Amino acid sequence: MLRDEENAPPVLRAWWRIMDSNIGVVPLPVFAVLVALTAGFIAAGKVPSDILMNIALLAMGGFACAEIGKRIPYLNQIGAGAIFATFIPSYLVFAHLLPAPIVDSVTSFTKSSNFLYLFISSVIVGSILGMDRRILIGGFVRIFIPLALGSVAACATGLLVGVALGLDLKHTFFFIVVPIMAGGVGEGALPLAAGYAHFHAVPPGELLGEILPSVMFGSLTAIVFAGMLNRLGKARPHLTGEGRLVVGEVDDAFTADGAPRVPPSVTAIAAASVMIAALYLTGQLSQIVLSWPGPVVMLFLTVALKLGRLVSPSLERGAFSVYQFFRVGVTYPLLFAIGVAMTPWQNLTAALHPATIVTIMATVTALMGMGFVTARFVGMYPIDVAIVNACHSGQGGTGDVAILTASNRMRLMPFAQIATRIGGAITVTMALIAFARFG
């Protein structure tokens, strides 16, 4: 191959250099062709909503938006790629600047394909199977301490700041602080709105409109802060494990940067993909039959498989490669899909009241700050623990993806899911109990 490259005509070598110029992972000439093809589908009045069309649409949109964010000085240091990939498409939909056939195609595909949970499942299973089994359980147990202390600190700080800025105490707690840590929209905001409405006998939709802005802006704040922590980690390496929570975490199967020491076979990667689907479906069935949260069931099943050494080393390597593929090739397209289909721009702008903004930022700061401060006491890295705590204030699974992308810590997804799912469920339950008595 090297001899062929050396003997190739100069014109051909120049073309190869162009082909190796990428927007994200998309070769520049391929990107240009996809733009032309998309324009042709729009002109024909029919943009399919199948997987092939959306591979093209989401790759173009996601990597283009991320590329813009990564090239803006200073902002590129605080996760602008993830922010732009999520919120630029949200604004384009709101302003009707994205052609309606594209919006319809992306929205239909995102909501019907379960794209988000395909990504989360692959990241959770792959990252857990790539962890150090000897201290895996310790990490899961210890993370609850900074999460719990962070939640208490966030509640206290949010209430104090909100009241100091003239906001009503009950409104600050139930409609600003609690929604931030409730676990997103589907698992947090909607149950809160339904519960509040039950006790006040008002339509849930009215209360949801008050809750959503805090969820959205809290997630945006966490994304920005996570990006800033990533930059701090570059300047202060002793504060971070670069995606590893526990000090001293290693694994003989993987190198220091997380790559498998023995490359997995294509068969192992394919087999691991099917195993990931099976674990996800097990969680889904448990949610239908037993009302247990599907992602949490999948997470703990994977931990049990890892600790029991029930997955062969070749399958572990295959699963980790699936995780790496989704981290590199799917993250920004997924964020673009989330921006188009699941992130209403008007809900974010509804929070643009100075007192509300300051209260939200203070709440998220306290949540992450307490995680940072307490990490050393439980043998963990401060920056990585603070980022996991940030996921407790994210927009559910979509927020986890954006926060971990902005901080370049996708390997923390299993712990992020604990913060989001378990932390959110506890927050919602306690908030509804309090609302029934004091609301």
Backbone torsions as a table, in degrees:
resi	resn	phi	psi	omega
1	MET	NA	-43.2	179.1
2	LEU	-64.1	-37.9	178.7
3	ARG	-64.0	-40.3	178.2
4	ASP	-61.3	-40.3	179.7
5	GLU	-65.8	-41.1	-178.6
6	GLU	-67.4	-34.3	-176.7
7	ASN	-89.6	-3.4	-178.2
8	ALA	-70.3	147.0	177.1
9	PRO	-59.7	152.1	-179.8
10	PRO	-56.4	-38.3	-179.5
11	VAL	-63.0	-42.1	179.8
12	LEU	-66.5	-40.3	177.4
13	ARG	-63.7	-37.4	177.3
14	ALA	-63.9	-39.2	177.6
15	TRP	-65.6	-39.4	178.7
16	TRP	-62.8	-37.0	178.2
17	ARG	-63.4	-38.2	176.9
18	ILE	-65.3	-42.2	179.6
19	MET	-64.3	-27.9	179.0
20	ASP	-86.6	-0.2	174.4
21	SER	-87.7	120.7	-171.2
22	ASN	-117.3	151.9	161.6
23	ILE	-104.9	103.9	-168.6
24	GLY	69.2	-115.8	176.1
25	VAL	-108.8	2.1	-174.5
26	VAL	-91.9	121.0	176.1
27	PRO	-57.3	140.9	-174.2
28	LEU	-55.9	-47.0	178.0
29	PRO	-61.9	-37.4	178.0
30	VAL	-65.3	-40.1	178.0
31	PHE	-59.2	-45.1	179.9
32	ALA	-61.7	-41.4	178.4
33	VAL	-63.8	-42.3	179.6
34	LEU	-63.2	-38.5	176.8
35	VAL	-61.3	-45.4	180.0
36	ALA	-64.2	-42.0	179.3
37	LEU	-64.2	-41.9	178.8
38	THR	-62.3	-42.7	176.6
39	ALA	-59.4	-39.1	177.9
40	GLY	-63.6	-42.4	177.6
41	PHE	-63.5	-40.6	179.4
42	ILE	-64.2	-43.4	179.6
43	ALA	-63.7	-33.5	179.3
44	ALA	-77.0	-10.0	177.4
45	GLY	80.7	15.8	-178.6
46	LYS	-146.3	108.6	174.4
47	VAL	-109.7	108.7	-177.1
48	PRO	-59.1	155.1	177.5
49	SER	-108.7	20.7	-179.2
50	ASP	-81.3	177.4	-173.6
51	ILE	-68.0	-35.8	-177.8
52	LEU	-66.9	-44.4	178.3
53	MET	-62.5	-39.5	-175.8
54	ASN	-79.3	-22.7	169.4
55	ILE	-59.3	-43.6	179.4
56	ALA	-68.3	-49.9	-176.8
57	LEU	-61.7	-47.2	-175.0
58	LEU	-72.9	-35.1	176.6
59	ALA	-64.9	-46.0	178.4
60	MET	-60.4	-54.0	-175.7
61	GLY	-66.3	-47.2	-176.0
62	GLY	-65.3	-49.0	-177.4
63	PHE	-72.5	-32.4	177.5
64	ALA	-65.5	-46.5	179.4
65	CYS	-64.2	-42.5	179.4
66	ALA	-63.9	-38.7	-179.6
67	GLU	-63.1	-39.3	176.9
68	ILE	-60.8	-48.3	-179.4
69	GLY	-61.8	-37.6	-177.7
70	LYS	-72.5	-15.5	-176.7
71	ARG	-102.2	2.5	178.5
72	ILE	-92.9	117.6	-178.3
73	PRO	-55.0	145.7	179.4
74	TYR	71.8	-52.8	178.8
75	LEU	-63.3	-30.9	180.0
76	ASN	-68.7	-11.4	178.3
77	GLN	-87.6	-9.9	-176.3
78	ILE	-123.9	33.1	173.7
79	GLY	80.4	30.3	-177.8
80	ALA	-63.6	-27.8	178.6
81	GLY	-58.7	-48.1	179.5
82	ALA	-67.8	-40.3	-179.6
83	ILE	-63.3	-46.9	-178.2
84	PHE	-66.6	-40.8	-178.7
85	ALA	-64.3	-24.3	-179.9
86	THR	-93.7	-45.7	-168.3
87	PHE	-95.7	-23.1	173.5
88	ILE	-63.1	-48.9	177.4
89	PRO	-62.7	-34.4	176.9
90	SER	-59.7	-44.5	178.9
91	TYR	-68.6	-40.2	-179.6
92	LEU	-61.0	-37.4	176.2
93	VAL	-66.9	-45.3	-179.0
94	PHE	-60.7	-40.5	-177.0
95	ALA	-87.7	4.4	-179.6
96	HIS	58.7	34.2	178.8
97	LEU	-94.9	-13.9	175.4
98	LEU	-96.6	125.3	-177.0
99	PRO	-51.8	136.1	-176.7
100	ALA	-56.0	-39.2	178.6
101	PRO	-61.6	-33.4	177.4
102	ILE	-69.8	-44.6	178.5
103	VAL	-58.6	-46.0	-179.4
104	ASP	-63.0	-41.9	-179.2
105	SER	-64.5	-49.5	-178.1
106	VAL	-64.6	-43.8	-179.1
107	THR	-63.2	-45.5	179.6
108	SER	-62.2	-44.7	-179.3
109	PHE	-64.8	-45.9	-176.1
110	THR	-62.8	-41.1	-175.6
111	LYS	-81.2	-25.2	-177.7
112	SER	-94.4	-23.3	-173.1
113	SER	-92.7	-10.3	-174.8
114	ASN	58.0	37.8	-176.5
115	PHE	-55.9	-43.1	-177.4
116	LEU	-59.6	-44.5	-175.6
117	TYR	-78.8	-22.4	169.3
118	LEU	-61.6	-44.8	179.1
119	PHE	-64.2	-51.3	-176.9
120	ILE	-61.2	-41.2	179.5
121	SER	-62.0	-45.7	-179.0
122	SER	-63.3	-39.9	-179.0
123	VAL	-71.4	-42.9	-179.2
124	ILE	-62.9	-54.7	-175.5
125	VAL	-64.5	-46.0	-178.4
126	GLY	-64.1	-40.6	-178.3
127	SER	-73.4	-36.4	177.7
128	ILE	-65.4	-44.1	-179.3
129	LEU	-69.2	-14.4	175.1
130	GLY	-95.7	2.1	-178.7
131	MET	-83.8	169.3	174.4
132	ASP	-78.9	110.2	-175.7
133	ARG	-66.0	-24.2	-175.5
134	ARG	-68.9	-26.6	-179.6
135	ILE	-124.8	11.5	-179.7
136	LEU	-59.9	-49.6	-176.6
137	ILE	-65.3	-34.4	177.2
138	GLY	-63.1	-38.0	178.1
139	GLY	-63.9	-42.2	-179.8
140	PHE	-66.8	-37.5	-179.9
141	VAL	-72.3	-45.5	-174.5
142	ARG	-69.4	-27.4	-175.7
143	ILE	-66.5	-21.5	-180.0
144	PHE	-67.4	-26.3	-178.4
145	ILE	-67.7	-56.4	177.3
146	PRO	-64.4	-29.0	177.2
147	LEU	-65.5	-46.6	-179.0
148	ALA	-65.6	-47.3	179.7
149	LEU	-64.4	-37.3	177.6
150	GLY	-64.3	-39.5	179.0
151	SER	-63.7	-42.9	178.5
152	VAL	-63.6	-45.7	179.7
153	ALA	-62.3	-39.9	-179.7
154	ALA	-64.7	-43.5	178.2
155	CYS	-61.1	-48.2	-178.0
156	ALA	-63.9	-44.9	-178.8
157	THR	-66.5	-45.1	179.5
158	GLY	-59.8	-43.1	179.2
159	LEU	-64.7	-46.1	-178.7
160	LEU	-62.4	-44.9	-178.6
161	VAL	-68.5	-43.8	-179.8
162	GLY	-60.3	-48.1	179.6
163	VAL	-65.4	-40.3	178.9
164	ALA	-61.7	-28.5	179.7
165	LEU	-91.7	7.4	174.3
166	GLY	94.0	7.9	178.6
167	LEU	-82.8	151.4	178.1
168	ASP	-67.0	139.7	-175.4
169	LEU	-59.4	-50.3	-177.7
170	LYS	-66.4	-41.2	178.8
171	HIS	-62.7	-42.0	179.6
172	THR	-60.4	-45.0	-176.4
173	PHE	-71.4	-53.0	-171.4
174	PHE	-80.9	-25.0	-174.4
175	PHE	-115.2	-6.9	176.9
176	ILE	-121.3	-59.6	-173.6
177	VAL	-69.2	-52.0	-177.4
178	VAL	-61.1	-47.3	-179.8
179	PRO	-58.3	-31.9	179.8
180	ILE	-59.7	-37.6	-174.8
181	MET	-107.4	18.5	-173.8
182	ALA	-86.6	-7.8	176.4
183	GLY	101.6	20.0	175.9
184	GLY	103.2	-156.8	-175.2
185	VAL	-89.1	-61.2	-175.7
186	GLY	-64.0	-42.4	-177.2
187	GLU	-92.8	-11.5	-175.6
188	GLY	-121.2	-66.7	-173.9
189	ALA	-62.7	-44.0	-178.2
190	LEU	-64.6	-48.4	176.1
191	PRO	-61.8	-37.1	177.4
192	LEU	-62.3	-47.6	-179.0
193	ALA	-61.5	-42.3	179.5
194	ALA	-65.2	-41.8	179.4
195	GLY	-67.3	-45.8	177.6
196	TYR	-59.7	-43.0	-178.2
197	ALA	-63.7	-36.2	179.6
198	HIS	-61.1	-41.8	-176.9
199	PHE	-79.9	-23.4	-178.3
200	HIS	-107.5	-3.3	178.4
201	ALA	54.9	47.9	175.2
202	VAL	-126.8	159.2	180.0
203	PRO	-61.2	133.6	179.8
204	PRO	-58.3	-31.9	-178.5
205	GLY	-59.2	-37.0	179.3
206	GLU	-64.5	-41.7	-178.9
207	LEU	-74.6	-32.0	178.2
208	LEU	-62.1	-36.7	177.8
209	GLY	-62.7	-28.0	176.9
210	GLU	-82.3	-27.6	-175.3
211	ILE	-83.8	-42.0	-172.6
212	LEU	-57.2	-41.7	-179.3
213	PRO	-56.8	-38.1	178.6
214	SER	-66.7	-39.0	177.9
215	VAL	-62.0	-47.3	-175.0
216	MET	-68.0	-49.0	-176.5
217	PHE	-72.3	-32.3	174.9
218	GLY	-61.6	-40.7	178.5
219	SER	-66.5	-42.6	178.3
220	LEU	-61.5	-42.5	177.6
221	THR	-60.1	-43.5	-179.8
222	ALA	-64.7	-37.1	178.8
223	ILE	-62.6	-47.7	-179.0
224	VAL	-63.3	-46.1	-179.0
225	PHE	-64.3	-36.9	178.5
226	ALA	-64.3	-39.9	175.9
227	GLY	-62.6	-38.5	178.0
228	MET	-66.4	-37.7	178.0
229	LEU	-66.6	-35.5	176.3
230	ASN	-61.5	-41.1	177.7
231	ARG	-65.2	-39.6	177.3
232	LEU	-61.8	-38.4	179.8
233	GLY	-63.0	-32.4	177.0
234	LYS	-67.9	-35.1	-179.4
235	ALA	-83.0	-28.9	-178.0
236	ARG	-127.8	75.4	-173.7
237	PRO	-58.6	-26.0	-177.8
238	HIS	-69.5	-12.2	-178.6
239	LEU	-90.1	-4.9	-173.2
240	THR	-138.4	148.8	172.3
241	GLY	-100.7	9.7	179.7
242	GLU	52.3	48.5	179.0
243	GLY	105.5	-4.8	174.5
244	ARG	-108.9	132.7	-176.2
245	LEU	-82.8	-46.4	-169.6
246	VAL	-88.9	131.4	178.2
247	VAL	-60.5	128.6	179.9
248	GLY	89.6	5.2	-178.3
249	GLU	-67.9	125.1	176.1
250	VAL	-144.1	170.3	174.0
251	ASP	-150.6	131.1	-175.6
252	ASP	-63.7	-21.6	-176.4
253	ALA	-80.2	-13.1	-173.2
254	PHE	-131.6	153.5	177.5
255	THR	-79.0	176.9	-177.2
256	ALA	-61.4	-30.2	-179.8
257	ASP	-91.4	9.6	174.1
258	GLY	91.3	2.2	-179.8
259	ALA	-84.0	142.8	177.9
260	PRO	-61.8	136.3	177.9
261	ARG	-67.4	-35.6	176.9
262	VAL	-111.1	116.5	-178.4
263	PRO	-58.6	136.3	-179.5
264	PRO	-75.0	152.5	175.2
265	SER	-78.6	161.1	176.4
266	VAL	-61.1	-37.9	178.3
267	THR	-61.3	-41.8	179.7
268	ALA	-64.8	-39.0	178.7
269	ILE	-65.0	-43.5	178.5
270	ALA	-63.9	-43.7	179.7
271	ALA	-63.8	-40.9	178.8
272	ALA	-63.7	-36.2	178.8
273	SER	-61.9	-42.1	178.3
274	VAL	-67.9	-39.4	177.5
275	MET	-61.1	-41.1	178.4
276	ILE	-61.7	-43.0	178.2
277	ALA	-62.0	-40.6	180.0
278	ALA	-64.0	-41.8	179.0
279	LEU	-65.4	-41.1	178.0
280	TYR	-62.3	-45.0	-178.6
281	LEU	-66.1	-32.7	174.9
282	THR	-61.3	-44.5	176.4
283	GLY	-62.5	-41.4	179.8
284	GLN	-63.8	-42.4	179.5
285	LEU	-64.7	-39.1	178.2
286	SER	-65.2	-32.3	177.6
287	GLN	-69.3	-38.3	-179.8
288	ILE	-71.1	-44.8	-173.2
289	VAL	-84.6	-41.9	-172.5
290	LEU	-111.1	-4.1	-178.3
291	SER	62.8	26.3	173.7
292	TRP	-88.4	143.0	-179.8
293	PRO	-60.5	119.9	-175.6
294	GLY	-55.9	-49.7	-179.3
295	PRO	-61.9	-34.2	-179.9
296	VAL	-70.1	-40.7	177.0
297	VAL	-60.4	-45.9	178.2
298	MET	-59.4	-42.3	-179.0
299	LEU	-60.6	-49.5	-176.1
300	PHE	-72.7	-30.2	173.6
301	LEU	-63.3	-41.6	179.4
302	THR	-65.4	-40.0	176.4
303	VAL	-61.0	-42.6	179.6
304	ALA	-63.4	-41.2	178.1
305	LEU	-63.1	-40.2	-179.6
306	LYS	-67.2	-47.7	-176.9
307	LEU	-67.0	-33.9	179.8
308	GLY	-84.1	-0.8	-179.4
309	ARG	55.2	39.4	-177.8
310	LEU	-88.9	-6.2	175.5
311	VAL	-108.1	128.6	-176.8
312	SER	-65.5	155.2	178.4
313	PRO	-56.6	-36.2	179.8
314	SER	-66.7	-38.8	177.5
315	LEU	-68.9	-36.1	175.9
316	GLU	-59.9	-45.3	178.6
317	ARG	-64.5	-38.5	177.5
318	GLY	-63.7	-43.0	179.6
319	ALA	-65.4	-37.9	179.1
320	PHE	-67.1	-34.0	177.1
321	SER	-69.1	-35.8	174.5
322	VAL	-61.9	-43.8	176.3
323	TYR	-57.6	-45.9	-178.9
324	GLN	-63.5	-39.3	177.7
325	PHE	-60.8	-47.4	-178.9
326	PHE	-66.8	-36.2	179.8
327	ARG	-64.3	-43.0	-175.8
328	VAL	-83.5	-43.5	-169.5
329	GLY	-100.3	-13.8	-171.1
330	VAL	-118.7	-19.5	-172.8
331	THR	-57.6	-56.1	-176.2
332	TYR	-68.7	-39.2	171.7
333	PRO	-58.2	-39.6	177.7
334	LEU	-63.7	-43.6	179.5
335	LEU	-61.5	-37.8	176.7
336	PHE	-63.1	-43.3	177.9
337	ALA	-61.4	-41.6	178.0
338	ILE	-62.5	-42.4	179.8
339	GLY	-62.2	-40.1	-178.8
340	VAL	-73.6	-46.7	-167.6
341	ALA	-98.9	-20.0	-168.9
342	MET	-134.3	8.6	-176.4
343	THR	-129.4	84.7	179.4
344	PRO	-65.7	122.1	-177.9
345	TRP	-60.2	-37.6	-175.9
346	GLN	-65.8	-27.1	177.6
347	ASN	-70.8	-33.1	177.6
348	LEU	-70.8	-46.0	-177.6
349	THR	-69.5	-21.2	179.1
350	ALA	-65.3	-18.6	-179.5
351	ALA	-88.3	2.4	-173.1
352	LEU	-80.4	55.9	170.2
353	HIS	-111.3	127.4	-171.8
354	PRO	-50.0	-46.5	-178.0
355	ALA	-64.1	-40.1	179.2
356	THR	-66.8	-43.1	-179.8
357	ILE	-61.0	-46.6	-178.6
358	VAL	-63.9	-40.2	179.6
359	THR	-63.8	-44.3	178.7
360	ILE	-62.2	-46.5	-178.8
361	MET	-63.7	-38.5	178.5
362	ALA	-65.8	-38.9	179.5
363	THR	-63.4	-48.4	-179.5
364	VAL	-65.8	-39.2	178.7
365	THR	-60.9	-45.0	-180.0
366	ALA	-64.8	-41.2	179.7
367	LEU	-60.9	-47.4	-179.4
368	MET	-74.5	-38.3	-178.7
369	GLY	-63.0	-40.8	178.5
370	MET	-65.8	-38.0	175.3
371	GLY	-61.6	-41.9	179.5
372	PHE	-62.4	-44.6	-174.8
373	VAL	-71.1	-39.3	-174.0
374	THR	-85.7	-10.9	-173.8
375	ALA	-57.9	-45.2	-176.9
376	ARG	-61.1	-30.8	-177.5
377	PHE	-71.7	-18.0	179.0
378	VAL	-114.2	17.2	175.1
379	GLY	71.8	34.9	-178.6
380	MET	-125.0	166.2	179.3
381	TYR	-81.9	127.5	-175.0
382	PRO	-57.7	-45.9	-176.1
383	ILE	-65.1	-43.3	-177.2
384	ASP	-69.1	-36.9	176.0
385	VAL	-66.7	-42.2	178.1
386	ALA	-60.4	-36.4	179.2
387	ILE	-70.3	-37.9	174.5
388	VAL	-62.6	-43.7	176.7
389	ASN	-60.5	-35.6	178.2
390	ALA	-59.8	-34.5	-179.7
391	CYS	-66.5	-21.2	174.6
392	HIS	-67.8	-19.9	178.3
393	SER	-107.4	14.7	-177.9
394	GLY	-89.5	176.3	-178.0
395	GLN	-87.6	59.2	180.0
396	GLY	65.1	-146.2	-179.9
397	GLY	-62.6	-36.4	177.9
398	THR	-63.9	-39.6	177.6
399	GLY	-66.7	-39.3	177.9
400	ASP	-57.8	-45.7	-179.2
401	VAL	-61.0	-45.9	-177.6
402	ALA	-67.3	-42.2	-179.1
403	ILE	-64.8	-46.4	-178.1
404	LEU	-71.5	-28.3	174.6
405	THR	-69.9	-46.3	-179.2
406	ALA	-60.7	-32.8	-178.1
407	SER	-97.0	0.1	-178.1
408	ASN	55.9	45.7	-177.5
409	ARG	-131.9	42.3	-175.9
410	MET	-59.6	-21.6	-180.0
411	ARG	-65.9	-14.8	179.6
412	LEU	-85.8	6.1	-175.5
413	MET	-53.7	-42.1	178.8
414	PRO	-58.2	-41.4	179.5
415	PHE	-72.8	-33.8	176.0
416	ALA	-61.7	-38.7	179.2
417	GLN	-66.5	-34.4	174.5
418	ILE	-62.9	-45.7	-180.0
419	ALA	-62.1	-42.1	-175.9
420	THR	-76.8	-52.8	-172.7
421	ARG	-76.1	-57.5	-176.9
422	ILE	-71.5	-46.8	178.1
423	GLY	-61.0	-40.5	178.6
424	GLY	-65.6	-42.6	-179.7
425	ALA	-63.2	-41.9	177.6
426	ILE	-63.7	-42.7	179.7
427	THR	-61.1	-47.5	-179.0
428	VAL	-62.6	-45.0	-178.3
429	THR	-61.2	-48.5	-178.7
430	MET	-67.2	-35.6	179.6
431	ALA	-66.3	-41.3	179.9
432	LEU	-68.1	-35.9	175.9
433	ILE	-62.9	-44.8	178.7
434	ALA	-66.0	-38.9	-179.0
435	PHE	-65.5	-37.9	178.5
436	ALA	-61.1	-28.9	-176.4
437	ARG	-97.8	-37.4	-173.1
438	PHE	-115.7	-13.4	-175.8
439	GLY	-70.9	NA	NA
